[in-house]
Amino acid sequence: MTTVTYTAIERLRDDLRDLGEPIRMDRGDSFRTRGRCHDGDAPDTVSVRRGDGKVDIHCHKCDGDDQYLTAIGWTVPDLYDEPRERGQGSSAVPPRPRPKPSPPKTSRARTKAKRPLRGETASYSYCDENGVLLFEVVRIEVPGQSKDFRQISADGYYGTTGIRRVLYRLPDVVGAAQAGELITIVEGEKDVETLVAMGIIATTMPGGSGMGWADEYTESLKGAAEVVVIADRDAKGREHAEKVAASLERHGFAYRVLESDRAKDITDHFAAGGTLDDLVPVDAPSDRADDQPEIPPTQLPLEFWKSRESLVSIRSLAHSKLLPADTTLAAVMARVSAAIPHTFTAKSPMGHASLNLAAAMIGGPSAGKSQSARAAREAFQTPARLRDRDGLPIGSGEGMTEVFIGLEEQETGEVKKGPGGTETPVTVQVRTQIHHNAYFYVDEGKSIGDLEERGGSTLGETIRRAAMGEALGQTNASQERKRYVAPMSYAMGVLVGLQPSIASTLLKDAGTGTPQRFLWMWARDVTIPDEVVEHLGAIDVPGIGAPPGNGVVVFEVPAEVAADMRAKRLHAVRTGGVDTDEINGHEPVMKMKFAALLAIIDGRFHMTMDDWRLATLLWSTSCAVRDDLIGLAEREATAARRAAEDAEIDLATRKEDALDKAAVKREARLALVLNHLAQGGGRMSSSDLIQKFNHRYRKELPDVIERGVAKGVLETFEEDGKWWVRVVT
């Protein structure tokens, strides 16, 4: 058996920490990190996973691993584990030397920053212990847009690839630590400056909490009497503070973790009238038992489920039936979107949007996808408007449109005269839209995969149009084949159960926008308890059976959300959308759907900021599932490509081996020819030379002599009507 004592993924993790790179979602055999290859600021652009004896790396921005390997100073051989040699016993193989960090990119591969930047409100200098500038962090605040930050190297270029990352105000921090003073750690340069103005030694790390805290930062605090960590008052801030505290604990520091009793961060704390004495200790947060695994980013967090009673009920329903909560919620939301009146819409600065929802449940054959769909169907009563069009299979795009169509008697304007002068209006049966609600369900997703693979399929287009509430069908057909469903005149829910391998069918349609319009949920739940969970099995969804007033309900996004959406839309229009993320381009409209549906499930007919917050969590989880599937598909494609390349290399190797063996044989024959010629005085007729060889090899002799001539050791000539061969001296 081969034993690996220091695997490639462990070497990579150590090297990235040495380089000050963030490591997120670390599960031992996989993690995510920053796109160092393109100076990316997002801390989870690069996926790392340990496979069979090697590391698989994929940068989702660069679409591969070559540029990333160059950026960290690795080569392909470094991706493989180092096994012990046979017979080496239990002694460990010493770790190979770590590669030196790659130097910064040349100016030709980087972009010069033109200062001041648009919207620049502040810049923060990061220097080494001697006060030498390494890089700056520039704060960007453009009215109507979220704040942003840019990192600019000391020579004036964007990005900090290959540049040492240090604590903010490092010279002051090191000096205070060596003097045995107290040092405060906050989240953000603005908060540091707030404390410094009060005479407090404070620092933070570059890139914010998303970049991760490195032990190198902790080393810079050696000598400090105590370290106070002030956490931002939210889940992300507390999580970051926990990581800083864990590093301080490992290095033996005395420390405390505090937070504001009234505001999100320390700057807002003082603005709200707070003092240092008003900071309160942060208890070690734990929404989960010690023996419960960490909730992955591909599963909805506990804060989502515990936020309101309606969600607690759905989660309890799922757990009572031993089902994943996430897929059960997806099934409930898809059914609600199909069951509500089509007059329910969401409104933003861009206009009205339908609440039609397509949801995909991902998991293996026994993960509980179909049971989640059944639980949702049994949980609340189906309204009359949805009956007979509930749980329909997906046949084709035309078939999905056809379910809304029926025959209707319409008057022609003519009358038919009868006995006694009576007149009867003449009517005809016309194919037209007579239904407004439909719910489609596909178990295991095989049919949707087959149909999407079929050339000329309109299924993807129909789902995309339905998600936006656009018109379906066509009018340029005969009366018998005419199908037309007007925009915003229908409510549709689509629920699909997919195995991961089949999900790639939808994912590869990203260029047309199909996967962007889906809610993606894994049929996985690490929080399902061992204990029996009781639930009545019914969920009350007010408004589905009897909507208020005239049935028209408009869910307007909150004012602050509307302002942000309007600013982003203006930016997209002014720039032509060149910097819009294609895979996440439908984020605003999807969040609107989620928020409105969550409000309906909660029994309300208006949208709140809490609905939007929960919709954001739902969107983030959906994106994590989608990205996980994209990564899986890419790894499978990479494995198949490498297998093909290995097969090609193996074939070429075998051919080369065969050629090498033939060459060895020819050289042996040539040696025999030279030996026979030496015995014959250095020359011999070709016929006599042939007789010296076994009849099995005589056919090869002309080629051997020709090879000898080509090498310059033999020559042939004609004499007395014979061909002779002699050694070249």
N, C-alpha and C positions, 0 to 999 in steps of 0.2 A: 504494500500500500504506500502511496506517495503522501507525505505529510508536508504541509506548508506552515512554517512558523511565522513568517512576516509576509502577508499577502500583498498583492499589488494594490488593492483598494486601501489597505492600511498605509502603504507607502504614500499613495496619492493623498489620503486624508491628512497625513503628517506634512507633506510638502505644501498643500494648500494652506494649512495653518501657519507654516513658516512664511508663506507669502502674504499672510493677512487676509486671505480670501474667506468669504462666509461659507458655512456648511449648514444647510437647512434640511428639515425633514429626514434626519439621519436615522435610519432603521437598521444600521449594522451592515447590511448587504446592499444598501442603496442610499443615495442622498442627492441633494441638488445644490448647485453653487452658481456663482456669477459668471457671466459671459466675458471672461478676461480677454478672449480672442478679439472682441470688437468693442472693448471699453464699455460693456453694458453695465447699467446701474441696477437692473433687476437682479435680486439675489438668488433666483431659481431658474435661470435661463438654461443651464447646462444640467442634463440628467446623467447620473453616474450609477451604474448597477454592476454588481459582481456576478459574472456568469460562471461557466464551467472552467475554472482555473485561470480566469482572466477578468479584466475590467472592460465594460462597454461604456463608452462616453459618447454623448450626443448633445451638441449645441443646437437648440431649436431655432436660433437666429441664423447661424452659419450653415445649418442643415448638414451636420457631419461632425467629425472630431479632429480633422487634420489641422485646422487653424488653431484649435484649442490646445492640442498637443504642443505645437510650436510655441504658443504663448507661455506655457508653463515649463518649457524646456524638456519635454518628454519625447520619446520616439515610440514607434509601434512595439518593439520588444519590451519596453517598460510596462506594457499593459498586462503582461503575463506574470503569474505567480512564479516563485523560485522554489522548486521542490528540492529535498535533500537527495544526495546521491545514494545509491544502494550501498548498504554496508556501513553507512555513516553512524548508525546507532541513534541514540536519543539526543545527540548534540544538535543544536540549532544551527541553521545556516545563517551566518552573519548578514545583517541587512546590507543591501548594496548602497553605495554612496548616493545621497540625494542630489539630483541635478541642480545646478545653479539657476536662479531665476533668469528668465530671458530678458535681454535688455529692452528698454523702451523702443517702440516703433520709431522708425525714421520719420522725419517731417513729411516725407512724400506720402506716407500711409496714414497721416493724421490730419486733423482739421484745426486750423488756427482760430482761436477765439478772438472775436472783435469786441473789445471792451469799450464802454460798458455794454453788457448784454441787454437785450430788450427786456424790460421789467426787472432789471437788477436793483435790489433794494439794500443788499448788504453782501459783504464778502468776508470770509473767515480764513485766516492764514494758518496752515499746518506746517510747523517747523520741526527740525530735529532738536536734540538736546542742546546743540550749540547755537540755536536760533537761525539755522540755514533753512530758507524756504524750500519746502518739498512740493506743495500744491495748495490750491485754494478751493474752498467750497463757496459757490456763489448762490445766494438766495434769490429766486425769481418769483415775483408777485405781479401778475397781470390781472387787472380788474375783470371780474366775471369768470376767472379760471382758478383752478386749484393751485396752491403754491407748489413750486418745483425747485430743484437744486441741480447745479451743474458743477462738476469737478474739473478743474483746470490745472495742469502741471505748471511747475515753476517757469518753464520756457514758453508758456502761453498757449499750449495746445490742450484740446479737450481730452479728458481721460487721464487715468493714473496707472496704466499698465506698466508693470516693472518698477514702479515707484514705491518705496517703503511707506506703509500706512501706519500712522502714529496717532496718539491721543491729541486732542485739541489743547493748545497752550501748553505743550509738553515741557518747555524749559521751566515754566513756573511750577508745574506739577512735580517735576523731578527735584527742583530746589526745595519745595515744601516737604516732600517725602523725606529727603535726606535730613531735613531739619526736624523731623518727627512731628509734623503738624497734621491736622485733620484735612482730608481731601473729600470733596463731594463729587459724585458722578450723576449727571443728568442725561436726558435724552434730547440732544439738539443744541446747536451752538448759541441760539438765541437765549435759551435758559442759562447757559454758561455765563453769557455776558450779563444777564440779570443778577446772578449771584456775585460775579466779580465786582460789579458796581457797588455791592454791599460789603466788599472787603473779604469775600469768601473765596478760597482756592477751589475752583471747580473745573471740570473737564467733561468731555464726551468723546465719542468715537466717530470716525468719518462714515457717512452713508446712512446713519440712523440705525434703528434696531434691526431692520431687515438684513443688514450686512453681517450680523453675528459678532459676538465679543470674543476676541482672541486672547490667549494666555499671555501673549507678548505685551498686551496692554496692561495686564495685571503686574507683570514684571516691572513696569515703569513706576509702580506705586510703592516699591520696596522702601521700608523705613517709616512709612506713614503711621502715626499713632492710631488712627482709626479711619475707616472709609465709610461714608454715608452715601447710600444709593437712593436717589429720589426717583421713584417710578412714575411714569405717566399713568393717570387714573383711568386706564382701560385694560382690556384683556391682553392686548399686544404689549403694552407698556409693562405690565406685571410679568409677563412671560420673559421679556428682555431682562428685567431686573433680577429674575430668578437665575438666569444664565450668568449674569455678572456676579451674583452672590455665590453661585456654585464655584466659579473660578477663584473668587476670593477665599472661599472655604478650603479649596484644594491647596492654596498657597499659604494657609495659616494666618490670614488677616483678621483683625477685629473689625466687624462691620455691622451696620444696621440698614434695613430697608424701610423707607418711609414713603408716604404719598400725601397729596393734599386732601384736606377734608371737605373741599368745596369746589375744586376746579380740576381741569384735565392735567395741566402741567404747572411748574413752579412759577412761571411768569404770570399766567392767568390767576394763580393762587394769590400772589401779592396784589394784582390788579383788583381782585375781589375783596381786598381788605384783610387777607390772611397774613399771619406772621410765621416765623420759624417754629414757634411753640405750637402752632396749630397743625403741624404735620403729624400724621398718625402712623403707627407701625403697620406694615403690611403683613398680615398673617400668611403663612405658607399656604397658598391656594391649592385646593385639590377638589375638583368636582367628581373625581373618580377614586375608587378604592385603590390601595397600593398594589393589589394583585390584578387590577384591570389594565389591559394594554392601552397604550396611548392611541387616541383617536386620530386616524390618518387624515390628511387634507382631502381625501376622496370620500369622506363621510361627513355628514352634517354635524357640527359641534353640539355639545350639550346645551350651550347658551341659546342655541336656536330652539331646541325642543322645550326648554324650561321657560321660555319667554311668555307663553300664554296658554290658557287652559285648552283651547281648541287643538293646539299642537301636542300638548301632553296627552290628550285623548287619542289622537291618531297614533302616536308612538305606543301607547298602552294597547290599542287595538292590534297593532302589528306584533308586539311582544306576547300578547295573549294567544296568538295563533302561531307563535314561533317563527315570525317572519321579520325580514329586515325593515326597519322603520323608514329608511330613505325611499325604497321602491314603493312601499305602501303609500307614502305621501305623494310620490309621482303619479301613482294610479288614481288617487283621490283627486288631485288637481286636474288631471286629464279628463276625468268624468265630470267634474264640476264645470270645466270649460265647455263641455259638450251639452250640459244640462241647462245652463243659464239661458235666459232669453237673448236672442241675437242683438237686442237693443242695449245690452251692457257693453260699454266701451271704456277705454282709458284715453286720457287727454294730456298732451304735453305741448310745449311751444311749437312742435313740428306738426301738430294736428291730432286727429283721433286714431286710435289703434284698436284692433279687435282683441278679444281675450282668447282667441283660438290657441290651443297649446298642443304641441307634439312632444311626447316624453319617451325616452328610451331607458329601459331597465337592463343593466348589463350583469351577466353572471353565468355560471355553469348550468348544466341541465337540472340540478337539484337545489339551486340556490333560493328558490321561492318566488320566482318572477310571476308565474301564472297564479300562484296562491295569493300574491299581493293584489293582482288584478281582481281576483274573486272576492277578496276581503273588501276592496273598495266598492265593488258592485253591490255587495250585501249590506254595506254600512249605512247607506241612506236610500230612501225611496226614489225610484226613477220617476220623474214627472211625465205627464202624458205627452208633452211635446217631443220627448225623446224615444218613446216606445216605438217598436218596430224598426228603429234605426240605432239600436243599442248593441254594441259589441260586434259590429259588422266586420267581416274580413276585408283586408285590402286586396283588391283584385288588380286594379290599374288606376291610372289617373282619371280615365274616362268613367270608370265604375264609381269612383268616389264622388264625381260630379252627378252621376245619374241618380244617386239616392235622394237628391233634393228635387228631382223632376217627377212630374206626374201629369195625368190628363185632367183638364179642366174645361167645363162647358163655358163657351163664350158666345155672346150674341154676334151675329154677322151684320146687324142693322136692317136686315130684310125681315119681312113678315110673310107668313103663309096664311092665305085666306081659306076659311072653312065654311061649312054650311051656315046659312043665316047671316053671312057677312062677318063671321068671327075672324079675328086675326091672331095668329100665334107667332111669336118671335122665332126666327130661324137661328139655331145654335149649332156650333161645331165643337168637337173635342180638340183642344190644342195642348201640345206638350209645353209645359211651363213649370216654373218653380212653385211648388205647393208646400214644401217642407223647409224648416229653418234650423233643424238640429240633427246632428249625427255624431256617433261615437264609434271609432274604428279601433279594433284590437287585433294584434298579430302576436301569437305565441311563438317564441324562439326565433322569429324574424326570418325564417328561411325564404318565405315567399317574397318578402320585400327585397331580400338580397338577390333572388333570382330575377325579379322584375327590373331592378335597377341595372343589372348586368345586361339585360336584353336591349338590343339596339333600338333606338327610337322610343324608349319608354317615356311616358309623360308623368310617371308617379312622383319623381322628385320635384318636378316643376309644380305639380298640383299641391304637394305638401308645402312647398315654399310660398306659393300664392295664398294658400289657405291660412298660413301662419300670419300673414299680413292683412288678411281679410279682403284680398283682391278678388276680382271677378274670376269665375271658374267656367270651363267649357268653351264652346265655340258657337258662333251664330252663322258661320258661312257653310251650313250644311242643309240637307233637305229637311223638310218639316219632321220627318220620321226620325232623323238622327240629330236634330237640333238639341243642344244642351247649353244652357246659359244660366248661371247663378250670379246675381248682381253683387257688386262689392258691398261688404258690411251687412249683408242680408242673411247671414247664417252663423251659427255657432258650431264649432267642430273641435272635437278632442281626438287625438291619436295616441295610442299607447302601444309600444313595440317592445317585445322581449327579445334580447339579442345575446347570443354567446359572443365573447370577445373576438373570436376569429371572424365572425360574420359582420361585426360592427364596422370593420374596415371598408365594407361596401359603401356605407353612408359617409364615413370619414373622408374617403378619397374624393367625395363630391364637394369638397370645401370651396373649390373655385367658383361654384354656382351658388353657394350659400346654404345648402341643405343642412349640414351638421350644426351650423351656427344658430339655426332656428329650433333646435331640440333642447329639452332639459335632459341631462345625462345623469343617471344615478346608478351606483353600484348596488347589486343585491348582496350587500355585506353589512354586518352590524356587530362590531366588537363590543358593544355595550349591552347586548341582550343578556338579561340576568339568568342565573340558574333557577331562581325561584319562580313559581307559577304566578303569572300576572293575570288578574281578573279584569274583564271588560264586558260591558253589556252587548257589544257587537254592533251597536248602532251609533251613528254620528249625525247630529242635527246640523244641517246647513241651511240656515234661514234664507229666504228670498228665492230659492230655486223653484219652489212650487207656486208661490204667490208673490211676485215682485211688487215693490211699492208703486203707488200712483199709476201712471200710464205705462209702466214697465220700462221706461227709458232711464238708465242710470249711467252717469258719466263719472269715472274715477279720475279726478284731476291730481296730477303729481303735486307734492308740497311745493310751496313757493321757492324755497331755497334750492330744491332739486331742479325746478323749472329754470331758475336763473343759471345754474351750472350747465344744464343741457343746452340752453340757448347759446351760451358762450362757446361751448364746444362745437355746436352746429355752425355758428358764424365762422369759427376758426377753420372748420373743414371746408366750408364754401369758399373762403378767401384763399385757402392754400390748394384747393382742388382735391383735398383729401389725401394728399401724397404721404402723409405721416400717420394715416389711420391704420390700425392693426386689422388686417383683413379677417382673421379668424375670430376677432372679438368686436367686429363692426356693428353687430346687432345688440350689443350690451344694453343700451338704453331701453329699447322696445321690449327686450326680454325681461328686464327688471320691472318694467311697467306691468307686464302680464302677471309676473309672479306676485307683485305687491297687491294688485287688484284681486287676484284669486285668493290670496291669503286673507285679505279683508273680508271677502265674501264668506270664506270658511269660518271666519271669526264672528260672522253675523252682522257685518257693517256694510254700508253702501258708500263709504268715502275712504280715501287713502290717507294714511298718516306717515310721519317720518319713521315710526317703528315698523310699519309695513315695508317701507323702503329699506330699512336696515336689515330686516330679515330677508328681503329679496336679494340684497347684496350678498349675504351669506350663502343663499341658495345658488346664486350665480357663480360665486367663487368655487363652491363644491362641484357644480356642474362642469366648470372649466377644468378643474383638477381631474375629474373622471375622463373628460374628453382628451385632455393632454396625456393622461396615463395610457389611454387606448392608442393615441397617435404614437407614443413612444413604443408601445408593444408592437404595433404594426411595423414601425421602422426597424425594431430589433429583429423581427421575423424576416423582413426583407433583407436586412444586413446579413443575417445568418444564412439565408438562402443564397445570397450573392457570394458570400465567402465559401459556402459549400461548393458552389459551381466553380469558383476560382481555384479551390483546393483540388477539385476533380481535374480541372484543366492542367494545373501544375503537376499533378500526379501522372497524368497521361504524358505530358512533355518530359517528365523525369524518366518514365519508363522508355520513351523513345530514345532519349539521350543515353540511357544505360545500354539499350540494344545497340546503338551506334558505337558506343565505347567498346563493347564486347567485340563487335565486328572489327574495329580498328586494332584491338589487341591481337586478334587472330591474324590480320594482315601483316602486322609487324613481326609476328612469329614466323609466318611463311617467308617473309623477306629475309629474316635472319638465316633461315635454312638455305635460301638461294645463295646468299653471300658465303655461307659455309661450303656448299658444294662447289662454287666457283673457285674458292681458295684452294680446295683439294684438286681442282682441275687446272691449276696453273693460272688462275685469274680470268679465264674465259672458257666458254663452252657453247656449243650450238644449242639453239632453243629446243630442238627435238631431243638431244641427249639430256638436257636439263630436265625436261618434262618427265623423262623416264626415271629420274631419280625419286620422284614423288609417288606416293600411293595414288591409285587411280581415283580415289574419292576426292582428292584435292587438286587434280590436274586441271579441272575447269577453272579453278581460281587463279592458276599460275599466271596467265596473261595479265590479269589485273594487278597481281603482286609485282610483276616485272615493270609494268607501267608506273606503279607507285614508286618503285626504286629509281626509275628514270626521273620522275618528277622531283624526288628528293635529292637527285644529283649523285647517288651512290652507284648507279648502274648506267650503262649505255648500250644500245643495240646497233648493229651494223650488218650489212650484207657482204658476204664473201664466198666465192665459188658456188654461187647459187643457193647458199644457205643463210639463214638469219642467225647471228651470233649475239651472245650476251657476255659482257665483261665488266669487271669491277673498275670503277673510276678511281684512279690513284692520285 
